Amino acid sequence: MIAELLLRAATPSPTPTPGFDPNAVTPGVIGFIAIFVVALLVVLLILDMVRRVRRVNYRAQVNEQLDAEERERGDRDGGDDTERPDNPQT
C-alpha cells in the first residue's frame, strides 16, 4: 500500500524559466580563445615529441652502424677483440 502511494505521488518536473537565452550559456570569444590556445599548445608538443623521437632513432641507427663496423673490423683482424701491443717482439 505504501509502495503504491509512493508510485502515484507526483514527481516534480523542472519547468523552463521564461525568457531563456541560449546565447547566454555559450563560452563566447573567451572560450574560443582558450580552446584555440590549448589546441595550439598540443600541436607544438606533438611536433616537439616527433622531433625528439626521430633524434633518438637516428642515434640508435648510428650506434648500430658503429657497432657493426667495430665487429667487422674485429673479424678482419683475426676475430680477437683484445688489444694487441704495437711491438710484439719486446
Contacts in CASP RR format, 6 or more apart in sequence:
PFRMAT RR
TARGET T0000
AUTHOR 0000-0000-0000
METHOD contacts of the structure
MODEL  1
MIAELLLRAATPSPTPTPGFDPNAVTPGVIGFIAIFVVALLVVLLILDMV
RRVRRVNYRAQVNEQLDAEERERGDRDGGDDTERPDNPQT
27 34 0 8 1.000
27 35 0 8 1.000
74 80 0 8 1.000
74 81 0 8 1.000
77 84 0 8 1.000
END
